[in-house]
Amino acid sequence: MTAMIDVADAQKTFTMHLQGGVELPVVRGVTFHVNPGECVVLSGPSGAGKSSILKMIFGNYRCDGGRIGIRHRGALIDLASAEPRQILNVRRDTIGYVSQFLRAVPRVATVDVVAEPLIASGVARPEAQQRAGALLHRLNIPERLWQLPPATFSGGEQQRVNIARGFIPELPILLLDEPTASLDAANRAVVVELIAEKKHHGVAMVAIVHDDEIRHLIADRIVDVTSFAAAA
């Protein structure tokens, strides 16, 4: 099977410019792959480098060595050496990302925040809003709130909007950074269902989940990142 994500010997070091250029190694030798329809969960203690690995796969962090192979439009692109324009193209057409925090333009209605990725990909606004509403309904965001900006919502409601926005595009790769952290049991169950549906449609996923129960419900494989920690 052709992997959608193929990470080989990746490493990352931060340079602390405000502290005399001190170098802080984060991870090294990161090696794993993710096939279509598979969810790989990164595990390990806080500070082991899980989020850094996720951001290297997304192209937010440029790794210092190794390969971050992403299958994009049928070809394998190495984000470790890709040009910025290539990285932006990969993000737009191939990789979705659900972060821990919602970043949205102030005063934009929630339904439009969720629909925006579809509209940007060419879906007509009415259809995009209809699909956004259906997903918000599944995530228990009442329709009376859809025209309000998500900045007015509680933390848990904002996270559900964040999840809806991340799950709505039909992209072949999805990265999940603590998607269920602020959710109650009912909404955690909805996210588990959404992940199962993405698997069924062949989406390759990498997730960080601290909840043991959720981890075992969604993981096809668990990668322990402590073996990649630079201090190990």
N, C-alpha and C positions, 0 to 999 in steps of 0.2 A: 504493500500500500504506500502511496506517495504522501509523505508528511506535508502538512500545511505549515508547520513551524518546525524548524530544525536548528537548534542552538548547539554550538560546538565550541568548547573551551573558551567561553566568553568571560571577560573579566572587567571590573570597574573599580577605579580609584578616584576619590575626590581630592582636589587640591584646595587647601584652605588658604586662600589668598590673603585673608585678613589676619592670618596667624603665621605670617612669614613663609608662606608657601608649603606648609607641612602637608604631606600626602597621607591620606586616610584610605587604606585599602578596604574595599567593601566585599566583593566576591571575586572568585577566580575559578577557572575550570568548569564553569557552568555548562552542562551538557545534558540535553534531553530533547525529545521530539514529541509532536502532537499530531495525530492523524485526524482525518475528517471524521466527524461524529464522536469525538473523544473529548472528555474533560479531564485535564491533568491539574491536580491541586498541589500547590506549593505549600509545604509545611515546614515548621521550625519556629524557634522562639522569636520574640520581638527583637529587631535589630540584626537578624541573621541575613537580611538582604532580599527578602521576598518582593517587596515593593520595587526595589531597584531593578530586579530581574524583569518584573512586569513592565517597567518604564523603558528598559532597554529594548524589549520586544516591540513596544509601541513607537520607539524612536525618540522618546523624550530625553533619554540619556544616551549619549554616544558611548558605546563600550570601547575600552582601551585595547582590546585584543580579542581574537577568536571570531566567530561567525554568528550572526543572527539571521538565519535564512527564513524568508517569508515567501510562500507561494502566492504570487500576485499575477493575475491574468495568465495563468498557466506557466509562468516562468519563476524561477527561484531568485529572489532579490536579497542581497546581503545588506541589511540595514547598517551593519558596522562600517561599511564603506560607501553607502549610497549617498548621492547628492541630495541636498535639502528638498529639491523639487520632487525627486523620486519618493522620498519619505512622505511628503504631503499627499502624493497620489495614492500611496499604499494606505494611508490613513483614511482617505476619502472613499476608496473603492473596496478595501479588503479587510481592514481591522476596525472593529468596534471596541469601545472601552467604557466600562462602568467604574468610575472612581468612587471614592468615599464621600466626595463633596459635589454638590450640584453647582455648576457654573452656568448661569443664565443671564441674559440681558435683562436689566431691571424693567419692570412695568410691562413685560411681554406676557400674554395670557398663557397659562399652563398648557392648554391644549395645543397652542402654537409652538411652545418650547419642545413638546414631545414630537409634534408633526414635522418640525424643521428638517431633520435629517432626510425624511422622505421627499419633502419639497425640493431640497437641494439636489436629490438624485433624479428629479424629473417627474415625480408623482404630482398629479393635479392637487391643488390645495384642498378642495372638498373631500376627495378620497383620503388624503393624508390626515385631515382632521378627523374623519370618521374612524380610521384605523387607530389614531391616537386616543380617541374617546373610548374605543373598545378596550384598549390596553389599560387605560386609567381606570375603567370600570373593574377590570379583573384585579387590579391592585388596590381596589377599595378606596379610590379617590372620588368623593361624591360629585355628581355632575354640576351641582351648584357652585363648586370651586373651580371649574375648568377655565372660566374666564378671568380668574384672579391670577396675579403673578405668584409664582411659587415662593418668592421671598417672604410672603406673608404666612407661609405654612409652618407647621411644627417640623422638628428635625426628621421624624419618621416619615411624615408626608413628603418632605423634600426628597428624601432618599427614594421613595417610591416613584416620584416623578423622574428622578435620575435613572432609575432602573428602566422605566418605560422608554425614556429617550435612548438609552443604550441598547435595549432589546428590539426596538422597532425597525431598524434597518435590516435588510436581508443580506448581511455580509458574511463571508466564509470563515472569519476568525473573530472571536469575541474574548476580550480580557476582562476579568471580574476582580475588582479589589474590594474585598469585604462587602459584597452586595447586600447581605442580610444583617449587618451589624446593628442597625437601629430599628429593626422590625420586630413586630410581635409574631406569635406562633402562626397565626392565620396567614399573614403576608409572607412569612418565610416559606410556608408551604406553596404559595403561589409562585415564588421565585424558583423553587425546586421544580415545579411543573414547567415553567418557562425554559429552564435549562434542559429538561428532558426533551422538550419540543425542538429546541435548537439542535440537540444531538441527533434527533430523528431526521432533521433536514441536512445533516452532514456538516454542521458547523464545528470547527475545532476551537476548543476553549481552554484557557489557562485561568485558574482561579486562586485567590487567597481567601481562605475561610477559617476562622478561629474556632467556630462552633463544631465540636466533634461530630454531633449528630448530622448536621448539614453536610459536613465534609464527606462522610461515608455514604450519604444519599446521592451525592452528585459525582463523586470521583470514580473515574475508570482506572486511574493510576495516581499514586501520591509520590511526589518527588520531595525528599527531605533535603532542604537547602543547607543544612548545617555542614554537610560535607563540602559545600562550596564557599563557606564563610572564609574570608581572607585571613582571619585570625586563628582559624582552626589548625 
